[in-house]
């Protein structure tokens, strides 16, 4: 609960109130607010990526991506085979969060620069709507990875994953493979190699 409140204040309410305090006019308000929000998010990821304790977490994050990439390519789910695949995946949660912030700029543009209490209310109440739009965008991208135009548009979210992934070990890949098999079995999907999109957020 405390972490959720901290994230809400840091990435949603904080940038809005800071932009309001700066006295930015209505025409530029949501653009400046969005720029501040994205900057804070990228700096936050850059800073936590320097923490030694999180290196292992980011290695497991990459292992998850590699396993899903290998499965969707129809490859055998075996650590040395999975190891050859990319650390990056279009349905990554990191990319999702970035697109939540970008889409918010367009959604909040309808409200201009409201008084401070409506400013806070819109940033909190519209978050589920914005998150839903971002989720559908990420899901659509995952199904159309061969579309170069779409992948170019989503490139910033893919680049950002470099901050939250590290090359995993074979043992970590084994763990990610086992977890993926559990998900597939619970959803009644085949665990044998086949080219199939896995509807999970990587």
Backbone as numpy.savetxt, mean C-alpha at the origin, in Angstrom:
# Nx Ny Nz CAx CAy CAz Cx Cy Cz
-5.53 0.33 19.21 -6.37 1.54 19.21 -5.50 2.80 19.21
-4.46 2.80 20.07 -3.58 3.96 20.16 -2.81 4.15 18.86
-2.38 3.03 18.24 -1.65 3.12 16.98 -2.54 3.65 15.86
-3.81 3.23 15.85 -4.75 3.70 14.83 -5.00 5.20 14.99
-5.12 5.63 16.23 -5.34 7.06 16.50 -4.12 7.88 16.09
-2.93 7.34 16.39 -1.69 8.01 16.00 -1.60 8.15 14.49
-1.90 7.06 13.77 -1.85 7.09 12.30 -2.86 8.08 11.74
-4.05 8.11 12.33 -5.10 9.03 11.87 -4.66 10.48 12.05
-4.06 10.77 13.20 -3.60 12.13 13.47 -2.42 12.52 12.59
-1.49 11.57 12.40 -0.27 11.86 11.64 -0.52 12.03 10.15
-1.34 11.12 9.59 -1.50 11.10 8.13 -2.79 11.73 7.61
-3.76 11.96 8.46 -5.03 12.52 7.99 -5.31 13.90 8.59
-5.54 13.92 9.90 -5.94 15.16 10.55 -4.78 16.16 10.59
-3.58 15.68 10.93 -2.42 16.55 11.06 -2.13 17.38 9.82
-1.97 16.76 8.63 -1.71 17.55 7.42 -2.82 18.55 7.10
-4.08 18.17 7.38 -5.20 19.08 7.11 -5.12 20.31 8.00
-4.87 20.10 9.29 -4.79 21.23 10.21 -3.56 22.08 9.95
-2.45 21.46 9.56 -1.24 22.20 9.24 -1.47 23.10 8.02
-2.12 22.56 7.00 -2.42 23.34 5.80 -3.35 24.50 6.13
-4.32 24.24 7.01 -5.24 25.29 7.43 -4.49 26.38 8.19
-3.58 25.96 9.05 -2.78 26.91 9.84 -1.89 27.77 8.95
-1.41 27.19 7.83 -0.56 27.94 6.90 -1.35 28.99 6.12
-2.68 28.88 6.17 -3.52 29.86 5.50 -3.59 29.70 4.00
-3.44 28.47 3.51 -3.51 28.20 2.08 -4.93 28.47 1.57
-5.04 29.16 0.46 -6.35 29.49 -0.10 -7.05 28.25 -0.66
-8.36 28.35 -0.80 -9.20 27.20 -1.16 -8.75 26.51 -2.45
-8.36 27.28 -3.46 -7.98 26.68 -4.74 -6.80 25.73 -4.65
-5.87 26.03 -3.74 -4.67 25.21 -3.59 -4.69 24.33 -2.34
-5.72 24.48 -1.55 -5.74 23.85 -0.22 -5.52 22.34 -0.27
-6.35 21.62 -1.05 -6.26 20.16 -1.04 -4.97 19.66 -1.70
-4.43 20.45 -2.64 -3.17 20.05 -3.29 -2.01 20.15 -2.32
-1.95 21.27 -1.59 -0.89 21.44 -0.59 -1.05 20.43 0.54
-2.30 20.24 0.97 -2.57 19.26 2.02 -2.12 17.86 1.59
-2.46 17.48 0.34 -2.08 16.18 -0.17 -0.58 16.03 -0.28
0.10 17.10 -0.71 1.56 17.06 -0.82 2.21 16.87 0.55
1.68 17.57 1.55 2.19 17.42 2.91 1.96 16.00 3.41
0.76 15.48 3.16 0.42 14.14 3.62 1.33 13.08 3.00
1.55 13.16 1.69 2.40 12.19 1.00 3.85 12.32 1.48
4.31 13.56 1.68 5.67 13.78 2.16 5.88 13.19 3.54
4.93 13.40 4.42 5.01 12.83 5.77 5.04 11.31 5.70
4.22 10.74 4.84 4.17 9.28 4.70 5.49 8.71 4.20
6.05 9.33 3.15 7.31 8.84 2.59 8.45 9.00 3.60
8.50 10.13 4.29 9.53 10.34 5.31 9.39 9.34 6.45
8.15 9.04 6.82 7.89 8.05 7.88 8.43 6.68 7.47
8.13 6.26 6.23 8.62 4.97 5.75 10.14 4.95 5.68
10.73 6.07 5.21 12.18 6.16 5.09 12.85 6.04 6.46
12.25 6.66 7.46 12.81 6.62 8.80 12.70 5.24 9.43
11.51 4.62 9.33 11.36 3.31 9.97 12.15 2.24 9.23
12.44 2.47 7.94 13.24 1.50 7.19 14.67 1.44 7.69
15.08 2.45 8.46 16.44 2.49 9.02 16.54 1.72 10.33
15.40 1.36 10.91 15.40 0.66 12.19 15.82 -0.80 11.99
16.86 -1.26 12.69 17.34 -2.63 12.53 16.27 -3.68 12.83
15.41 -3.41 13.81 14.39 -4.39 14.21 13.36 -4.63 13.11
13.19 -3.65 12.22 12.18 -3.81 11.17 12.73 -4.47 9.91
14.03 -4.64 9.85 14.63 -5.25 8.66 14.05 -6.64 8.44
13.91 -7.42 9.50 13.37 -8.77 9.38 11.91 -8.76 8.95
11.15 -7.80 9.44 9.74 -7.66 9.03 9.66 -7.38 7.54
10.52 -6.50 7.05 10.53 -6.16 5.63 11.00 -7.34 4.77
11.84 -8.20 5.31 12.26 -9.41 4.59 11.08 -10.36 4.41
10.26 -10.50 5.47 9.06 -11.33 5.35 8.04 -10.70 4.40
7.97 -9.38 4.40 7.09 -8.68 3.46 7.48 -9.02 2.02
8.77 -8.98 1.74 9.25 -9.32 0.39 9.01 -10.79 0.07
9.18 -11.65 1.07 8.95 -13.08 0.86 7.50 -13.34 0.46
6.59 -12.61 1.06 5.17 -12.73 0.73 4.93 -12.32 -0.73
5.53 -11.21 -1.13 5.39 -10.76 -2.52 5.93 -11.79 -3.50
7.10 -12.33 -3.20 7.73 -13.30 -4.10 6.86 -14.55 -4.25
6.30 -15.03 -3.14 5.47 -16.22 -3.19 4.23 -15.99 -4.05
3.58 -14.85 -3.88 2.38 -14.55 -4.66 2.73 -14.37 -6.13
3.83 -13.68 -6.40 4.26 -13.50 -7.79 4.54 -14.83 -8.47
5.19 -15.74 -7.75 5.50 -17.06 -8.31 4.23 -17.85 -8.56
3.30 -17.82 -7.61 2.05 -18.56 -7.77 1.25 -18.04 -8.95
1.18 -16.70 -9.07 0.41 -16.11 -10.17 1.06 -16.37 -11.53
2.36 -16.68 -11.50 3.05 -17.02 -12.75 2.95 -18.51 -13.07
2.31 -19.26 -12.17 2.15 -20.69 -12.39 3.38 -21.52 -12.07
4.26 -20.98 -11.22 5.49 -21.67 -10.86 5.29 -22.58 -9.65
6.19 -23.53 -9.52 6.20 -24.43 -8.36 6.52 -23.61 -7.11
5.74 -23.82 -6.04 5.98 -23.09 -4.80 7.08 -23.78 -4.00
8.28 -23.51 -4.41 9.48 -24.07 -3.78 10.45 -22.90 -3.57
11.08 -22.81 -2.38 11.86 -21.62 -2.03 12.84 -21.13 -3.09
13.62 -22.02 -3.67 14.62 -21.57 -4.65 13.97 -21.06 -5.94
12.81 -21.60 -6.27 12.08 -21.10 -7.45 11.45 -19.75 -7.15
10.82 -19.65 -5.99 10.16 -18.41 -5.58 11.17 -17.27 -5.43
12.39 -17.62 -5.03 13.43 -16.61 -4.80 13.73 -15.78 -6.05
13.49 -16.33 -7.22 13.80 -15.64 -8.48 12.83 -14.50 -8.78
11.71 -14.48 -8.09 10.66 -13.51 -8.42 10.85 -12.16 -7.72
10.09 -11.19 -8.20 10.25 -9.80 -7.76 9.82 -9.56 -6.32
10.48 -8.58 -5.71 10.10 -8.11 -4.37 8.84 -7.26 -4.42
8.48 -6.81 -5.61 7.42 -5.82 -5.80 6.14 -6.49 -6.27
5.00 -5.99 -5.76 3.71 -6.51 -6.21 2.71 -5.36 -6.25
1.90 -5.25 -7.31 0.97 -4.12 -7.44 -0.12 -4.06 -6.37
-0.44 -5.21 -5.72 -1.46 -5.19 -4.68 -0.85 -5.06 -3.29
0.27 -4.41 -3.20 0.94 -4.25 -1.91 0.21 -3.23 -1.04
0.22 -3.46 0.27 -0.40 -2.52 1.20 0.27 -1.16 1.21
1.58 -1.12 0.94 2.30 0.16 0.88 1.77 1.00 -0.27
1.62 0.39 -1.45 1.08 1.10 -2.60 -0.37 1.52 -2.34
-1.11 0.66 -1.65 -2.50 0.97 -1.31 -2.59 2.24 -0.48
-1.73 2.36 0.54 -1.76 3.54 1.41 -1.39 4.81 0.64
-0.43 4.69 -0.28 -0.08 5.84 -1.09 -1.27 6.30 -1.93
-1.98 5.34 -2.52 -3.11 5.70 -3.37 -4.30 6.21 -2.57
-4.42 5.80 -1.32 -5.43 6.38 -0.44 -5.18 7.89 -0.33
-3.90 8.26 -0.20 -3.55 9.67 -0.04 -3.73 10.46 -1.33
-3.41 9.84 -2.45 -3.57 10.53 -3.73 -5.04 10.71 -4.08
-5.83 9.66 -3.91 -7.27 9.73 -4.21 -7.97 10.73 -3.30
-7.46 10.84 -2.06 -8.05 11.79 -1.11 -8.01 13.22 -1.65
-6.97 13.55 -2.41 -6.87 14.90 -2.98 -8.08 15.21 -3.86
-8.46 14.23 -4.69 -9.59 14.44 -5.61 -10.92 14.45 -4.86
-11.05 13.60 -3.85 -12.30 13.55 -3.09 -12.49 14.82 -2.27
-11.42 15.25 -1.58 -11.53 16.44 -0.73 -11.64 17.73 -1.53
-11.32 17.66 -2.83 -11.44 18.85 -3.68 -12.88 19.36 -3.73
-13.84 18.47 -3.52 -15.26 18.85 -3.54 -15.64 19.72 -2.34
-14.78 19.73 -1.31 -15.12 20.44 -0.07 -14.33 21.73 0.10
-13.38 21.98 -0.79 -12.60 23.22 -0.70 -11.86 23.32 0.62
-12.01 24.48 1.25 -11.38 24.72 2.56 -12.46 25.02 3.59
-13.04 23.97 4.19 -14.10 24.19 5.18 -13.54 24.69 6.50
-14.44 25.10 7.39 -14.00 25.50 8.73 -13.36 24.31 9.43
-12.56 24.55 10.45 -11.69 23.51 11.01 -12.43 22.26 11.48
-13.63 22.40 12.06 -14.32 21.22 12.57 -14.86 20.36 11.42
-15.32 21.01 10.32 -15.73 20.23 9.15 -14.51 19.65 8.44
-13.41 20.34 8.53 -12.16 19.85 7.96 -11.78 18.51 8.59
-11.81 18.46 9.92 -11.49 17.23 10.63 -12.52 16.15 10.34
-13.80 16.53 10.35 -14.89 15.56 10.13 -14.79 14.91 8.76
-14.55 15.72 7.72 -14.48 15.14 6.36 -13.29 14.20 6.23
-12.16 14.54 6.86 -10.97 13.70 6.75 -11.15 12.35 7.43
-11.97 12.32 8.44 -12.21 11.05 9.16 -13.36 10.27 8.53
-14.49 10.93 8.29 -15.70 10.25 7.82 -15.58 9.71 6.40
-14.80 10.39 5.57 -14.67 9.95 4.18 -13.55 8.93 3.96
-12.82 8.63 5.02 -11.71 7.67 4.89 -12.16 6.31 4.36
-13.29 5.72 4.84 -13.73 4.44 4.28 -14.05 4.51 2.79
-14.63 5.62 2.34 -14.95 5.79 0.92 -13.67 5.82 0.09
-12.71 6.62 0.55 -11.43 6.75 -0.16 -10.69 5.42 -0.18
-10.67 4.74 0.96 -10.00 3.45 1.04 -10.64 2.44 0.10
-11.97 2.48 -0.02 -12.67 1.57 -0.93 -12.29 1.80 -2.38
-12.19 3.08 -2.76 -11.79 3.41 -4.14 -10.35 2.94 -4.39
-9.46 3.20 -3.42 -8.06 2.80 -3.57 -7.93 1.28 -3.66
-8.73 0.56 -2.87 -8.69 -0.90 -2.90 -9.10 -1.43 -4.27
-10.15 -0.87 -4.83 -10.61 -1.32 -6.14 -9.57 -1.00 -7.22
-8.90 0.12 -7.09 -7.84 0.48 -8.03 -6.69 -0.52 -7.97
-6.25 -0.84 -6.74 -5.16 -1.80 -6.55 -5.57 -3.18 -7.05
-6.81 -3.54 -6.78 -7.31 -4.85 -7.22 -7.34 -4.93 -8.76
-7.81 -3.85 -9.38 -7.85 -3.79 -10.84 -6.44 -3.88 -11.42
-5.50 -3.19 -10.81 -4.12 -3.21 -11.28 -3.53 -4.60 -11.19
-3.88 -5.32 -10.12 -3.37 -6.68 -9.96 -3.83 -7.62 -11.05
-5.00 -7.32 -11.64 -5.54 -8.17 -12.70 -5.07 -7.74 -14.09
-4.42 -6.58 -14.18 -4.01 -6.07 -15.49 -2.55 -5.61 -15.45
-1.70 -6.48 -14.94 -0.28 -6.14 -14.82 0.42 -6.01 -16.18
-0.23 -6.54 -17.21 0.37 -6.46 -18.54 0.10 -5.11 -19.21
-0.75 -4.29 -18.61 -1.09 -2.98 -19.16 -0.01 -1.97 -18.77
0.80 -1.57 -19.74 1.93 -0.69 -19.46 1.51 0.70 -19.01
0.44 1.21 -19.58 -0.04 2.54 -19.19 -0.47 2.54 -17.74
-1.23 1.52 -17.34 -1.69 1.41 -15.96 -0.52 1.25 -15.01
0.45 0.40 -15.38 1.61 0.17 -14.52 2.47 1.43 -14.40
2.49 2.24 -15.45 3.23 3.51 -15.39 2.57 4.46 -14.40
1.23 4.50 -14.43 0.49 5.36 -13.51 0.69 4.91 -12.06
0.83 3.60 -11.87 0.97 3.06 -10.52 2.43 2.96 -10.08
3.35 3.39 -10.94 4.78 3.25 -10.66 5.22 3.84 -9.31
4.73 5.03 -8.91 5.17 5.56 -7.61 4.90 4.60 -6.44
3.75 3.93 -6.47 3.44 2.96 -5.42 4.35 1.75 -5.47
4.77 1.36 -6.67 5.69 0.24 -6.82 7.09 0.63 -6.33
7.53 1.85 -6.68 8.84 2.32 -6.23 8.89 2.41 -4.71
7.79 2.83 -4.10 7.76 3.03 -2.66 7.98 1.72 -1.90
7.65 0.61 -2.55 7.84 -0.69 -1.90 9.30 -1.01 -1.64
10.21 -0.29 -2.31 11.64 -0.49 -2.07 12.01 -0.14 -0.63
11.19 0.72 -0.01 11.45 1.10 1.38 10.95 0.04 2.37
9.99 -0.76 1.96 9.37 -1.71 2.90 9.62 -3.17 2.56
10.57 -3.43 1.67 10.94 -4.82 1.34 12.46 -4.97 1.39
12.91 -6.15 1.77 14.31 -6.53 1.76 14.41 -7.96 1.25
15.51 -8.29 0.62 15.68 -9.63 0.07 15.58 -10.67 1.18
14.65 -11.63 1.07 14.46 -12.63 2.13 15.40 -13.83 2.01
15.49 -14.57 3.10 16.26 -15.81 3.10 15.37 -16.95 2.62
15.96 -18.10 2.35 15.19 -19.26 1.92 14.22 -19.71 3.02
14.65 -19.62 4.28 13.77 -19.99 5.40 12.54 -19.08 5.45
12.73 -17.81 5.21 11.60 -16.88 5.21 10.67 -17.14 4.03
11.25 -17.51 2.91 10.42 -17.87 1.76 9.59 -19.12 2.04
10.17 -20.04 2.77 9.44 -21.25 3.15 8.23 -20.90 4.01
8.42 -19.96 4.93 7.31 -19.51 5.78 6.22 -18.85 4.93
6.62 -18.00 3.99 5.63 -17.31 3.15 4.88 -18.30 2.26
5.58 -19.31 1.78 4.94 -20.34 0.95 3.92 -21.12 1.76
4.30 -21.47 2.98 3.38 -22.21 3.84 2.13 -21.38 4.15
2.34 -20.08 4.42 1.21 -19.20 4.70 0.30 -19.07 3.48
0.89 -18.95 2.30 0.11 -18.85 1.07 -0.69 -20.12 0.82
-0.08 -21.26 1.07 -0.79 -22.54 0.90 -2.00 -22.61 1.84
-1.82 -22.12 3.07 -2.92 -22.12 4.04 -4.09 -21.27 3.52
-3.76 -20.09 2.98 -4.79 -19.21 2.44 -5.53 -19.88 1.28
-4.76 -20.48 0.38 -5.35 -21.12 -0.79 -6.25 -22.28 -0.39
-5.81 -23.06 0.57 -6.61 -24.22 1.02 -7.90 -23.77 1.70
-7.82 -22.72 2.50 -9.02 -22.23 3.19 -10.03 -21.63 2.22
-9.52 -21.08 1.11 -10.41 -20.50 0.11 -10.85 -21.52 -0.93
-10.39 -22.77 -0.77 -10.77 -23.82 -1.70 -10.10 -23.72 -3.05
-8.96 -23.03 -3.12 -8.22 -22.90 -4.37 -7.18 -24.01 -4.49
-6.76 -24.24 -5.72 -5.73 -25.25 -5.95 -4.38 -24.71 -5.52
-3.57 -25.56 -4.87 -2.22 -25.17 -4.47 -1.19 -25.65 -5.47
-1.66 -26.29 -6.54 -0.74 -26.72 -7.58 -0.41 -25.54 -8.48
0.76 -25.54 -9.12 1.17 -24.41 -9.94 0.17 -24.11 -11.05
-0.23 -22.83 -11.14 -1.12 -22.38 -12.20 -1.10 -20.87 -12.22
-1.33 -20.29 -13.37 -1.37 -18.84 -13.47 -2.72 -18.35 -12.98
-2.75 -17.80 -11.77 -4.01 -17.37 -11.18 -3.75 -16.16 -10.28
-4.66 -15.20 -10.30 -4.55 -14.04 -9.42 -5.07 -14.39 -8.04
-4.31 -14.05 -7.04 -4.70 -14.31 -5.66 -5.28 -13.03 -5.10
-6.55 -13.04 -4.71 -7.22 -11.83 -4.26 -6.87 -11.53 -2.80
-5.62 -11.19 -2.56 -5.20 -10.76 -1.23 -4.38 -9.50 -1.38
-4.32 -8.71 -0.30 -3.47 -7.53 -0.29 -2.09 -7.98 0.15
-1.09 -7.84 -0.71 0.24 -8.34 -0.41 0.97 -7.45 0.58
